[in-house]
């Protein structure tokens, strides 16, 4: 007999902390364990990195369109199939990390909400608050990638601080 399917969304700027929290969530899922869906499952960002920065830096809007395409891939090939089997799936990161990065880059809230309106609502959402410096030496999270590859006016530090503030504020509202 299948258990109750559950999508747990974890958002934050530290990929190592997100993965550690995802393992904890799945450990509690026992027989319903599905897996973890992480950004760049489609390979879009890997291809962008492979192409190199000599082609020019994408705008924040272009980067978030790529994230939305990657999330659509994750939903189609990872998340929905596991949920249909009654599994627990952890998406780390999910929508709010991308929205916070977009807001930090000055994109309109409505545009971002419309962009991600296709995403399944999670049964549970958590903000994983861990400072990126020193904890995530590989710096392989979506926010770190975005700040390296995206053309933006504010400094990297200002953008990172803005993303953290927005995610913390959302967590406090819940």
LOKOL-699045 format. One line per field, with one value per atom (N, C-alpha, C): residue in three letters; x, y, z; atom name. Coordinates in nm, 4 decimals. Layout:
rest	(ALA ...)
px	(X ...)
py	(Y ...)
pz	(Z ...)
atom	(CA ...)
END
This chain:
rest	(UNK UNK UNK UNK UNK UNK UNK UNK UNK UNK UNK UNK UNK UNK UNK UNK UNK UNK UNK UNK UNK UNK UNK UNK UNK UNK UNK UNK UNK UNK UNK UNK UNK UNK UNK UNK UNK UNK UNK UNK UNK UNK UNK UNK UNK UNK UNK UNK UNK UNK UNK UNK UNK UNK UNK UNK UNK UNK UNK UNK UNK UNK UNK UNK UNK UNK UNK UNK UNK UNK UNK UNK UNK UNK UNK UNK UNK UNK UNK UNK UNK UNK UNK UNK UNK UNK UNK UNK UNK UNK UNK UNK UNK UNK UNK UNK UNK UNK UNK UNK UNK UNK UNK UNK UNK UNK UNK UNK UNK UNK UNK UNK UNK UNK UNK UNK UNK UNK UNK UNK UNK UNK UNK UNK UNK UNK UNK UNK UNK UNK UNK UNK UNK UNK UNK UNK UNK UNK UNK UNK UNK UNK UNK UNK UNK UNK UNK UNK UNK UNK UNK UNK UNK UNK UNK UNK UNK UNK UNK UNK UNK UNK UNK UNK UNK UNK UNK UNK UNK UNK UNK UNK UNK UNK UNK UNK UNK UNK UNK UNK UNK UNK UNK UNK UNK UNK UNK UNK UNK UNK UNK UNK UNK UNK UNK UNK UNK UNK UNK UNK UNK UNK UNK UNK UNK UNK UNK UNK UNK UNK UNK UNK UNK UNK UNK UNK UNK UNK UNK UNK UNK UNK UNK UNK UNK UNK UNK UNK UNK UNK UNK UNK UNK UNK UNK UNK UNK UNK UNK UNK UNK UNK UNK UNK UNK UNK UNK UNK UNK UNK UNK UNK UNK UNK UNK UNK UNK UNK UNK UNK UNK UNK UNK UNK UNK UNK UNK UNK UNK UNK UNK UNK UNK UNK UNK UNK UNK UNK UNK UNK UNK UNK UNK UNK UNK UNK UNK UNK UNK UNK UNK UNK UNK UNK UNK UNK UNK UNK UNK UNK UNK UNK UNK UNK UNK UNK UNK UNK UNK UNK UNK UNK UNK UNK UNK UNK UNK UNK UNK UNK UNK UNK UNK UNK UNK UNK UNK UNK UNK UNK UNK UNK UNK UNK UNK UNK UNK UNK UNK UNK UNK UNK UNK UNK UNK UNK UNK UNK UNK UNK UNK UNK UNK UNK UNK UNK UNK UNK UNK UNK UNK UNK UNK UNK UNK UNK UNK UNK UNK UNK UNK UNK UNK UNK UNK UNK UNK UNK UNK UNK UNK UNK UNK UNK UNK UNK UNK UNK UNK UNK UNK UNK UNK UNK UNK UNK UNK UNK UNK UNK UNK UNK UNK UNK UNK UNK UNK UNK UNK UNK UNK UNK UNK UNK UNK UNK UNK UNK UNK UNK UNK UNK UNK UNK UNK UNK UNK UNK UNK UNK UNK UNK UNK UNK UNK UNK UNK UNK UNK UNK UNK UNK UNK UNK UNK UNK UNK UNK UNK UNK UNK UNK UNK UNK UNK UNK UNK UNK UNK UNK UNK UNK UNK UNK UNK UNK UNK UNK UNK UNK UNK UNK UNK UNK UNK UNK UNK UNK UNK UNK UNK UNK UNK UNK UNK UNK UNK UNK UNK UNK UNK UNK UNK UNK UNK UNK UNK UNK UNK UNK UNK UNK UNK UNK UNK UNK UNK UNK UNK UNK UNK UNK UNK UNK UNK UNK UNK UNK UNK UNK UNK UNK)
px	(0.0837 0.0000 0.0876 0.0521 0.1292 0.0958 0.2001 0.1774 0.1365 0.1174 0.0784 0.1980 0.1783 0.2828 0.3020 0.4249 0.4524 0.5704 0.5505 0.6577 0.7021 0.8286 0.8873 0.9842 0.9607 1.0462 1.1419 1.2683 1.3712 1.4329 1.4416 1.5033 1.6085 1.7132 1.8236 1.9371 2.0450 2.1554 2.2759 2.2683 2.3822 2.3467 2.4039 2.3652 2.4023 2.5126 2.5514 2.4515 2.4096 2.3105 2.1759 2.1384 2.0124 2.0159 2.1263 2.1374 2.1356 2.2007 2.2004 2.0592 1.9860 1.8478 1.7600 1.7838 1.7069 1.7269 1.8496 1.8767 1.8004 1.7907 1.7157 1.5676 1.5123 1.3704 1.3454 1.4307 1.4121 1.4325 1.5205 1.5423 1.4151 1.3371 1.2110 1.0989 1.1186 1.0138 1.0025 1.1044 1.1095 1.0623 0.9560 0.9117 0.8593 0.8429 0.7912 0.9019 1.0242 1.1376 1.1424 1.1434 1.1495 1.2853 1.3289 1.4581 1.4632 1.5771 1.6022 1.6152 1.5456 1.5551 1.6324 1.7467 1.8314 1.8358 1.8733 1.8784 1.9802 1.9596 2.0379 2.0263 1.9135 1.8896 1.8861 1.8471 1.8371 1.9718 2.0696 2.2006 2.2114 2.1058 2.1091 2.2221 2.2387 2.3405 2.4806 2.4916 2.6203 2.6626 2.5663 2.5946 2.6344 2.5665 2.6001 2.7430 2.7775 2.9126 3.0157 2.9807 3.0721 3.0974 2.9920 3.0054 3.1017 3.1059 3.2006 3.1456 3.2074 3.1622 3.2002 3.2853 3.3247 3.2061 3.0973 2.9774 2.8945 2.9322 2.8573 2.7765 2.7477 2.6712 2.5223 2.4423 2.2972 2.2383 2.1244 2.0523 1.9894 1.9443 1.8750 1.7498 1.6799 1.5581 1.5904 1.6957 1.7343 1.7751 1.8492 1.8927 1.7729 1.6738 1.5553 1.4645 1.4644 1.3928 1.4574 1.5901 1.6593 1.6263 1.6200 1.5851 1.4432 1.3508 1.2130 1.2090 1.2869 1.2923 1.3492 1.4516 1.5097 1.4099 1.3359 1.2358 1.1246 1.0844 0.9835 1.0353 1.1628 1.2253 1.2218 1.2593 1.2602 1.1214 1.0210 0.8834 0.8403 0.8720 0.8295 0.8995 1.0294 1.1068 1.1444 1.1399 1.1800 1.0665 1.0096 0.9168 0.7815 0.7147 0.5800 0.5795 0.6726 0.6702 0.6820 0.7674 0.7822 0.6559 0.5959 0.4723 0.3598 0.3535 0.2512 0.2666 0.3882 0.4131 0.3920 0.3476 0.3231 0.4484 0.5495 0.6784 0.6891 0.7901 0.8269 0.9426 0.9251 1.0279 1.0678 1.1974 1.2492 1.3075 1.2598 1.3137 1.4017 1.5319 1.6276 1.7310 1.7179 1.6148 1.4924 1.3878 1.2644 1.2385 1.1257 1.0883 1.1395 1.1289 1.1549 1.2990 1.3938 1.5328 1.5465 1.4867 1.4924 1.4183 1.3034 1.2266 1.3086 1.3721 1.4530 1.5707 1.6335 1.7430 1.6897 1.5756 1.5149 1.4797 1.4238 1.3892 1.5157 1.6228 1.7490 1.8044 1.7753 1.8221 1.7266 1.6157 1.5237 1.4097 1.3882 1.2772 1.1451 1.0381 0.9074 0.8548 0.8007 0.7438 0.6373 0.5523 0.4448 0.5008 0.6023 0.6641 0.7197 0.7852 0.8431 0.7340 0.6265 0.5157 0.4513 0.4331 0.3780 0.4721 0.6009 0.7002 0.6939 0.6761 0.6778 0.5383 0.4368 0.2994 0.2712 0.3525 0.3347 0.3818 0.4595 0.5185 0.4113 0.4280 0.3372 0.3526 0.2434 0.2583 0.3134 0.4127 0.4679 0.3766 0.3812 0.3084 0.3746 0.5056 0.5823 0.6917 0.7180 0.8245 0.9119 1.0422 1.1375 1.2469 1.2874 1.4047 1.5211 1.6261 1.7467 1.8459 1.8617 1.9448 2.0853 2.1747 2.3155 2.3986 2.4936 2.5799 2.6616 2.6759 2.7480 2.8985 2.9572 3.1023 3.1499 3.2480 3.3086 3.2320 3.1022 3.0227 3.0138 3.0047 2.9904 3.1133 3.2208 3.3454 3.3372 3.2515 3.2414 3.1648 3.0814 3.0063 2.9312 2.8551 2.7879 2.6364 2.5859 2.4419 2.3929 2.2603 2.2020 2.2332 2.2235 2.2499 2.3952 2.4878 2.6293 2.6524 2.5936 2.6070 2.5489 2.4291 2.3641 2.4450 2.5014 2.5783 2.7094 2.7613 2.8834 2.8528 2.7409 2.7125 2.6179 2.5458 2.4438 2.5037 2.4623 2.4995 2.4108 2.4706 2.3919 2.4696 2.3946 2.4560 2.5063 2.4246 2.4742 2.5912 2.6661 2.7778 2.7269 2.8137 2.7798 2.7374 2.8097 2.7789 2.6411 2.6093 2.4783 2.3659 2.3893 2.2884 2.2664 2.3743 2.3645 2.2882 2.3189 2.2508 2.1023 2.0706 1.9307 1.8527 1.9128 1.8475 1.8198 1.9186 1.9013 1.7909 1.7889 1.6853 1.5464 1.5312 1.4000 1.3542 1.4443 1.4069 1.3755 1.4526 1.4238 1.2881 1.2582 1.1283 1.0145 1.0290 0.9235 0.9070 1.0177 1.0111 0.9416 0.9651 0.9011 0.7508 0.7097 0.5671 0.4897 0.5567 0.4880 0.4585)
py	(-0.1187 0.0000 0.1242 0.2197 0.3426 0.4377 0.5092 0.6094 0.7403 0.8393 0.9715 1.0402 1.0844 1.1578 1.2930 1.3418 1.4705 1.5370 1.6623 1.7440 1.8398 1.8307 1.9201 2.0115 2.1413 2.2401 2.2996 2.2963 2.3586 2.4706 2.5876 2.6990 2.7623 2.8113 2.8749 2.8972 2.9578 2.9912 2.9007 2.8052 2.7176 2.5759 2.5316 2.4016 2.2858 2.2955 2.1865 2.1757 2.2890 2.2880 2.2366 2.2737 2.2239 2.0726 2.0197 1.8747 1.8017 1.8587 1.7967 1.7934 1.9023 1.9065 1.8099 1.7981 1.7042 1.5612 1.5265 1.3908 1.3659 1.4676 1.4541 1.4304 1.5064 1.4904 1.3497 1.3032 1.1697 1.0588 1.0818 0.9800 0.9580 1.0621 1.0505 0.9912 0.9893 0.9415 0.7893 0.7226 0.5755 0.5118 0.4369 0.3618 0.4453 0.5735 0.6612 0.7424 0.7117 0.7883 0.7881 0.9081 0.9216 0.9674 1.0803 1.1317 1.2822 1.3337 1.4775 1.5256 1.6315 1.6950 1.8248 1.8354 1.9542 2.0306 2.1559 2.2408 2.1850 2.2167 2.1754 2.0264 1.9678 1.8287 1.8154 1.9208 1.9185 1.9370 1.9906 2.0171 2.1518 2.2339 2.3646 2.4534 2.4546 2.5420 2.4870 2.3570 2.2951 2.3353 2.3343 2.3762 2.5230 2.6067 2.7488 2.7681 2.6972 2.7075 2.6552 2.5481 2.4904 2.5874 2.6591 2.7551 2.8671 2.9035 3.0041 3.1451 3.2294 3.3668 3.4546 3.4051 3.4865 3.5150 3.4402 3.4650 3.5798 3.6268 3.7337 3.6788 3.7646 3.7238 3.7394 3.6399 3.6522 3.7527 3.8071 3.8949 3.8101 3.8751 3.8044 3.7366 3.8054 3.7495 3.6213 3.6240 3.5055 3.3913 3.4218 3.3183 3.2530 3.3342 3.2791 3.2039 3.2423 3.1632 3.0248 3.0200 2.8911 2.8091 2.8757 2.8040 2.7476 2.8256 2.7782 2.6573 2.6617 2.5470 2.4249 2.4457 2.3347 2.2798 2.3677 2.3230 2.2449 2.2886 2.2140 2.0733 2.0629 1.9326 1.8481 1.9076 1.8349 1.7849 1.8708 1.8303 1.7134 1.7211 1.6186 1.4845 1.4871 1.3634 1.3132 1.3963 1.3535 1.3630 1.4808 1.5076 1.4411 1.4699 1.4121 1.2593 1.1943 1.0477 0.9892 1.0484 0.9985 1.0254 1.1427 1.1735 1.0788 1.0454 0.9522 0.8126 0.7800 0.6530 0.6620 0.7773 0.7948 0.8224 0.8739 0.8984 1.0395 1.0575 1.1901 1.2389 1.3576 1.4171 1.5505 1.5732 1.7002 1.7764 1.8967 1.9842 2.0869 2.0854 2.1686 2.2260 2.3498 2.4472 2.4291 2.5056 2.4980 2.6360 2.6957 2.8207 2.9440 2.9469 3.0712 3.1200 3.0304 3.0730 3.1519 3.1014 3.1707 3.3037 3.3063 3.4306 3.5336 3.4916 3.5844 3.6389 3.5552 3.6033 3.7029 3.6716 3.7641 3.8977 3.8939 4.0186 4.0974 4.0269 4.0957 4.1638 4.1069 4.1647 4.2712 4.2951 4.4015 4.3595 4.2302 4.1851 4.2004 4.2301 4.2492 4.1206 4.1351 4.0218 3.9483 4.0253 3.9631 3.8790 3.9311 3.8554 3.7231 3.7280 3.6071 3.5078 3.5564 3.4676 3.4041 3.4829 3.4284 3.3237 3.3524 3.2607 3.1231 3.1222 2.9952 2.9449 2.9986 2.9575 2.8112 2.7493 2.6088 2.5125 2.5627 2.4763 2.4217 2.2966 2.2360 2.3026 2.3259 2.3792 2.2693 2.3020 2.1991 2.1744 2.0529 2.0202 2.0885 2.1071 2.1713 2.2550 2.3734 2.4605 2.4979 2.4953 2.5351 2.6217 2.7192 2.7980 2.7396 2.7048 2.6514 2.7662 2.8199 2.9379 2.8954 2.9024 2.8729 2.9699 3.0306 3.1256 3.0523 3.1104 3.0417 3.0344 3.1349 3.1381 3.0320 2.9545 2.8568 2.7257 2.7285 2.6068 2.5344 2.6095 2.5509 2.5854 2.5154 2.5478 2.5306 2.4391 2.4159 2.5276 2.6009 2.7129 2.6714 2.5640 2.5084 2.5247 2.6138 2.6347 2.7264 2.7310 2.8139 2.9619 3.0103 3.1534 3.1856 3.1011 3.1260 3.1252 3.0277 3.0204 3.1463 3.1833 3.3007 3.4270 3.4446 3.5663 3.5682 3.4514 3.4446 3.4703 3.4189 3.4197 3.5296 3.5879 3.6852 3.8253 3.8999 4.0403 4.1158 4.1818 4.2556 4.3771 4.4772 4.6018 4.5952 4.5488 4.5461 4.4472 4.4671 4.3756 4.2373 4.1400 4.0017 3.9941 4.0618 4.0606 4.1203 4.2318 4.2952 4.2043 4.1407 4.0488 3.9299 3.8710 3.7564 3.7960 3.9119 3.9594 3.9827 4.0349 4.0586 3.9278 3.8282 3.6972 3.6382 3.6432 3.5902 3.6638 3.7969 3.8758 3.8369 3.8216 3.7883 3.6490 3.5534 3.4180 3.4148 3.4870 3.4943 3.5588 3.6642 3.7331 3.6394 3.5631 3.4668 3.3616 3.3152 3.2148 3.2707 3.3968 3.4577 3.4783 3.4994 3.5172 3.3857 3.2754 3.1446 3.1011)
pz	(0.0000 0.0000 0.0000 -0.0825 -0.0936 0.0206 0.0692 0.1727 0.1088 0.1909 0.1421 0.0771 -0.0451 -0.1156 -0.0493 -0.0528 0.0108 -0.0576 -0.0960 -0.1502 -0.0413 -0.0053 0.0947 0.0205 0.0298 -0.0358 0.0669 0.0334 0.1154 0.0333 0.0911 0.0215 0.1096 0.0465 0.1161 0.0187 0.0665 -0.0230 -0.0067 0.0811 0.1046 0.0606 -0.0502 -0.1058 -0.0142 0.0546 0.1455 0.2607 0.3146 0.4232 0.3727 0.2505 0.1926 0.1785 0.1295 0.1122 0.2464 0.3464 0.4795 0.5372 0.5222 0.5714 0.4925 0.3632 0.2803 0.3285 0.3633 0.4157 0.5454 0.6304 0.7555 0.7281 0.6350 0.6001 0.5478 0.4595 0.4025 0.5049 0.6003 0.7051 0.7858 0.8048 0.8785 0.7927 0.6597 0.5690 0.5682 0.6116 0.6164 0.4869 0.4869 0.3703 0.2556 0.2766 0.1713 0.1048 0.1367 0.0871 -0.0651 -0.1209 -0.2657 -0.3127 -0.2669 -0.3076 -0.2990 -0.3428 -0.3403 -0.4836 -0.5148 -0.6448 -0.6270 -0.6921 -0.6784 -0.8100 -0.8039 -0.9217 -1.0216 -1.1443 -1.2601 -1.2911 -1.2591 -1.2967 -1.4489 -1.5168 -1.6633 -1.7317 -1.6612 -1.7201 -1.7902 -1.7826 -1.8490 -1.7968 -1.6672 -1.6080 -1.6308 -1.6326 -1.6650 -1.8063 -1.8979 -2.0351 -2.0412 -1.9634 -1.9591 -1.9091 -1.8033 -1.7479 -1.8478 -1.9164 -2.0150 -2.1299 -2.1689 -2.2793 -2.2433 -2.1158 -2.0707 -2.0715 -1.9928 -1.9776 -2.0961 -2.1836 -2.2987 -2.3912 -2.3762 -2.4555 -2.3996 -2.2815 -2.2157 -2.1002 -2.0057 -1.8888 -1.9143 -1.8739 -1.8932 -1.7944 -1.8317 -1.7397 -1.6302 -1.5253 -1.4175 -1.4723 -1.5607 -1.6198 -1.6976 -1.7786 -1.8558 -1.7638 -1.6591 -1.5656 -1.4962 -1.4594 -1.3931 -1.4900 -1.6156 -1.7161 -1.7281 -1.7226 -1.7252 -1.6003 -1.4852 -1.3617 -1.3722 -1.4279 -1.4440 -1.5379 -1.6455 -1.7369 -1.6655 -1.5846 -1.5092 -1.4076 -1.3425 -1.2457 -1.3156 -1.4333 -1.5092 -1.5407 -1.5764 -1.6005 -1.4734 -1.3610 -1.2330 -1.1966 -1.2167 -1.1862 -1.2748 -1.4022 -1.4975 -1.4752 -1.4510 -1.4500 -1.3117 -1.2097 -1.0754 -0.9738 -0.9621 -0.8520 -0.8715 -0.9809 -1.0022 -1.0040 -1.0740 -1.0721 -0.9306 -0.8482 -0.7105 -0.6293 -0.6479 -0.5760 -0.6176 -0.7453 -0.7937 -0.7320 -0.6893 -0.6220 -0.4710 -0.4232 -0.2807 -0.2000 -0.2628 -0.1974 -0.1406 -0.0568 -0.0062 -0.0923 -0.1485 -0.2329 -0.1723 -0.1673 -0.1176 -0.2360 -0.2574 -0.3610 -0.2917 -0.3257 -0.2545 -0.3512 -0.3919 -0.3590 -0.4472 -0.4105 -0.4882 -0.5488 -0.5241 -0.5910 -0.5184 -0.3873 -0.3134 -0.3238 -0.3398 -0.3573 -0.4866 -0.5932 -0.7220 -0.7158 -0.6511 -0.6377 -0.5599 -0.4529 -0.3732 -0.4542 -0.5348 -0.6196 -0.7228 -0.7799 -0.8755 -0.8131 -0.6935 -0.6230 -0.5905 -0.5499 -0.5198 -0.6447 -0.7605 -0.8872 -0.9401 -0.8681 -0.9064 -0.9976 -1.0144 -1.0993 -1.0255 -1.0979 -1.0331 -0.9694 -0.8515 -0.7773 -0.8608 -0.9270 -1.0058 -1.1205 -1.1894 -1.2982 -1.2463 -1.1310 -1.0719 -1.0317 -0.9708 -0.9318 -1.0547 -1.1607 -1.2845 -1.3444 -1.3425 -1.3990 -1.3323 -1.2015 -1.1275 -1.0909 -1.1558 -1.1233 -1.1568 -1.2401 -1.2761 -1.1663 -1.0721 -0.9693 -0.8749 -0.8366 -0.7399 -0.6041 -0.5334 -0.3974 -0.3067 -0.2273 -0.1382 -0.0183 0.0322 0.1550 0.2741 0.2609 0.3682 0.3040 0.3621 0.3142 0.4326 0.4103 0.5147 0.4551 0.5331 0.4994 0.5775 0.5087 0.5716 0.5794 0.6989 0.7203 0.7602 0.6662 0.6933 0.6110 0.6748 0.6056 0.4996 0.3817 0.2750 0.2969 0.3586 0.3730 0.4714 0.4298 0.5183 0.5286 0.5126 0.5257 0.3923 0.2866 0.1546 0.0716 0.0953 0.0289 -0.1224 -0.1691 -0.3128 -0.3829 -0.3129 -0.3677 -0.4938 -0.4826 -0.5986 -0.5964 -0.5134 -0.5072 -0.6174 -0.6345 -0.7399 -0.7194 -0.5976 -0.5734 -0.6054 -0.5602 -0.5903 -0.7414 -0.8091 -0.9544 -1.0190 -0.9771 -1.0342 -1.0166 -0.8987 -0.8738 -0.9516 -0.9823 -1.0630 -1.2103 -1.2576 -1.4002 -1.4456 -1.3567 -1.3948 -1.4001 -1.5001 -1.5074 -1.4089 -1.3108 -1.2114 -1.1630 -1.1165 -1.0720 -0.9271 -0.8315 -0.6932 -0.6794 -0.5748 -0.5526 -0.5132 -0.5272 -0.4908 -0.3449 -0.2590 -0.1152 -0.0877 -0.1531 -0.1354 -0.1843 -0.2974 -0.3524 -0.2586 -0.2093 -0.1187 0.0078 0.0618 0.1825 0.1549 0.0393 0.0036 -0.0090 -0.0710 -0.0843 0.0535 0.1410 0.2771 0.3513 0.3426 0.4106 0.3626 0.2326 0.1771 0.2213 0.2208 0.2641 0.4138 0.4916 0.6358 0.6619 0.5890 0.6070 0.5718 0.4663 0.4292 0.5389 0.5924 0.6999 0.8221 0.8538 0.9699 0.9497 0.8248 0.7954 0.8053 0.7985 0.8011 0.9401)
atom	(N CA C N CA C N CA C N CA C N CA C N CA C N CA C N CA C N CA C N CA C N CA C N CA C N CA C N CA C N CA C N CA C N CA C N CA C N CA C N CA C N CA C N CA C N CA C N CA C N CA C N CA C N CA C N CA C N CA C N CA C N CA C N CA C N CA C N CA C N CA C N CA C N CA C N CA C N CA C N CA C N CA C N CA C N CA C N CA C N CA C N CA C N CA C N CA C N CA C N CA C N CA C N CA C N CA C N CA C N CA C N CA C N CA C N CA C N CA C N CA C N CA C N CA C N CA C N CA C N CA C N CA C N CA C N CA C N CA C N CA C N CA C N CA C N CA C N CA C N CA C N CA C N CA C N CA C N CA C N CA C N CA C N CA C N CA C N CA C N CA C N CA C N CA C N CA C N CA C N CA C N CA C N CA C N CA C N CA C N CA C N CA C N CA C N CA C N CA C N CA C N CA C N CA C N CA C N CA C N CA C N CA C N CA C N CA C N CA C N CA C N CA C N CA C N CA C N CA C N CA C N CA C N CA C N CA C N CA C N CA C N CA C N CA C N CA C N CA C N CA C N CA C N CA C N CA C N CA C N CA C N CA C N CA C N CA C N CA C N CA C N CA C N CA C N CA C N CA C N CA C N CA C N CA C N CA C N CA C N CA C N CA C N CA C N CA C N CA C N CA C N CA C N CA C N CA C N CA C N CA C N CA C N CA C N CA C N CA C N CA C N CA C N CA C N CA C N CA C N CA C N CA C N CA C N CA C N CA C N CA C N CA C N CA C N CA C N CA C)
END
